[in-house]
């Protein structure tokens, strides 16, 4: 979708999420499943994703970048609920 290579990270249990990148979004899923999905992107990764999807690379974290990261979290959350 955004032309980036992905590398799996480690999976771990935690009591809380600590901010570790420049842009993040979280989606909470409740009901039969109780979970929080956090998408946390480095500035340059968020900019590259925005460039791939909207055709221009932003030079700051603006509303387009924030909306994009939120939409990525929504897409992941939507698939998790299926």
N, C-alpha and C positions, 0 to 999 in steps of 0.2 A: 504494500500500500504506500509506504513512504520511501521505499528504496534503501532501507537500512538493513544491515545484517544484525541478527539478534543472537545473543549468547545467554543461555540460561544462567541465572544466579542461584544462590542457595535459598532453600526454603527453611523457614524457622518459625517457631512460635514466639509470640511476644505479647506483652500486656498493653503496650502502647506503641504508636509509630512516632519515630523522631524524624523531623524534617531533615533530609540529607541532600536535596537538589534544589534547583532554582524555581521550578514550577511543579506543583503537584495538585492532584484532584483525588477525591475519595468518594466512593459510592458505598452506601450501607445497604445490605440485603437482609431482610427480615422475613419471618414466616417459617416455612419448613427448614430454611437454612438461615443461620445467623452469622453474617460475615461482613467484613469491610474490605473492599478492594481499593488499594492505593496505587495510583500511577504517579511516579515521581521522576521528572526528567531534568537533565542538565540543560542549561540554557541553549547550548549549541544543538543538542538533539531536538529540542522543542522548535528551534528555528528551522532546522532541516526538515522536520515534519511539516511545518507550516509552509515552507517553500514548495515541498512536493504536492501539497494539497491545494494551496491557493495561488501558486505560481510566482510568488515573490518572497524573498527572504526578509523577515522583519529585522530591524536593528535594535529593537527593545522588546521587553515583555509587555505586549499591549493586549487589548481585549481580544484580538484574533488568536493570539497564542494561548491565552487563558481559556477561551472557548474551545480551541482545538484539543487541549489536554483534557478538558472536561468531557468532550465528545469521545475521546479515546477511552476514558474510564467508563463512559456509558456503554460503549460497544462491548467492552470486556464484561461489564456487569450484566448486560443483556444476554450474552452467551452463557454466563455462569448460571443464570436463572433457568435456562432451558432444560 
